[in-house]
């Protein structure tokens, strides 16, 4: 059974950190592009970060650049998203999803426009940043 499972969300104070995990079962993650997306209440889902299959190239949305770090552990079949210096506006449900490697090249590095090409999605994990 092909499945993605996110974990690691929670409640954190502004300035705090979390580590989100996206673990795959039934297939190997390392040949795919793995994206992280988030959706806040009343807002559209937006792309946050992506790590490519193969060369491992990385993309970040401007809103998280310098604060979030994406990484991959192939032995654990897991992609991580490290969230640092969290702000209240980072509050959202965070999802991971997979797409063919190098997917962003088709969309000129626009992760939001590439969303329809992500065909396996996890159930999401809630991140709440509040004092």
C-alpha positions in Angstrom: 0.0 0.0 0.0 1.4 3.4 -1.1 1.2 5.8 1.8 2.7 9.0 3.1 2.5 9.9 6.7 3.4 13.3 8.2 4.3 13.7 11.9 6.0 16.2 14.2 3.5 19.0 14.3 2.3 20.7 17.5 1.9 23.9 19.5 5.0 26.1 19.8 5.7 29.6 20.9 6.9 32.3 18.4 10.6 31.8 17.8 10.4 28.1 18.5 11.3 25.1 16.4 9.7 21.9 15.2 10.8 19.1 13.0 8.2 17.6 10.6 8.7 14.1 9.1 7.2 12.7 6.0 7.7 8.9 5.9 6.7 6.7 2.9 5.6 3.1 2.8 5.1 1.0 -0.2 7.6 2.9 -2.4 11.0 4.5 -2.3 11.0 8.3 -1.8 14.4 9.0 -3.1 13.5 8.9 -6.8 10.7 11.4 -6.4 10.5 15.1 -5.8 9.0 15.6 -2.3 7.2 18.8 -1.6 6.0 20.3 1.6 2.8 22.4 1.4 0.7 24.2 4.0 -2.8 25.4 4.3 -4.0 28.0 6.9 -7.7 28.4 7.7 -9.4 30.4 5.0 -6.4 30.4 2.8 -5.3 28.5 -0.3 -2.7 25.7 0.1 0.7 27.1 -0.7 4.1 25.5 -1.5 6.7 25.7 1.2 9.7 23.6 0.1 10.8 20.8 -2.2 13.7 18.4 -2.4 14.3 16.7 -5.7 14.9 13.1 -6.4 18.2 12.2 -7.9 20.3 15.3 -7.5 18.6 16.4 -4.3 18.3 20.1 -5.4 16.2 22.2 -3.0 13.6 24.9 -3.3 12.2 27.2 -0.6 9.3 29.7 -0.8 10.5 33.2 0.0 8.3 33.3 3.1 10.4 30.5 4.8 13.8 31.0 3.2 16.5 31.1 5.9 14.1 29.7 8.6 13.1 26.3 7.2 15.4 23.5 6.1 14.4 20.4 4.1 16.5 17.2 4.2 16.2 13.6 3.3 17.2 10.3 5.0 17.0 7.6 2.4 17.7 4.9 4.9 14.6 5.8 6.8 12.6 6.6 3.6 11.8 9.9 5.2 12.0 13.6 4.3 12.2 16.1 7.1 11.3 19.8 7.3 13.0 21.7 10.0 11.0 24.7 11.1 13.0 27.4 12.9 12.2 30.9 14.1 8.6 30.2 13.8 6.0 33.0 13.5 2.3 33.0 14.1 1.7 33.3 10.4 3.4 29.8 10.0 0.3 28.3 11.6 -1.2 25.8 9.2 -1.7 22.2 8.4 1.4 21.0 6.7 1.3 18.3 4.0 3.9 16.4 2.1 3.4 15.0 -1.4 5.4 13.4 -4.2 5.8 14.2 -7.8 8.1 13.1 -10.6 11.7 14.2 -10.1 12.6 17.7 -11.5 8.9 18.7 -11.6 9.7 22.3 -10.8 11.6 22.7 -14.1 8.3 22.4 -15.9 6.9 25.3 -13.9 9.8 27.7 -13.8 10.4 26.9 -10.0 6.8 27.8 -9.2 5.8 25.2 -6.5 2.3 26.5 -6.2 1.6 26.0 -9.9 3.1 22.5 -9.8 0.6 21.3 -7.1 -1.6 19.4 -9.6 1.3 17.2 -10.5 1.8 16.0 -6.9 -0.2 12.7 -6.9 0.4 11.2 -3.5 -0.4 13.2 -0.4 -0.2 12.6 3.3 -3.0 13.4 5.8 -1.3 16.5 7.2 0.1 17.6 10.5 -1.0 20.7 12.4 1.5 23.4 13.3 0.3 26.1 15.7 2.5 29.0 16.6 1.1 31.0 19.5 2.1 32.4 22.8 
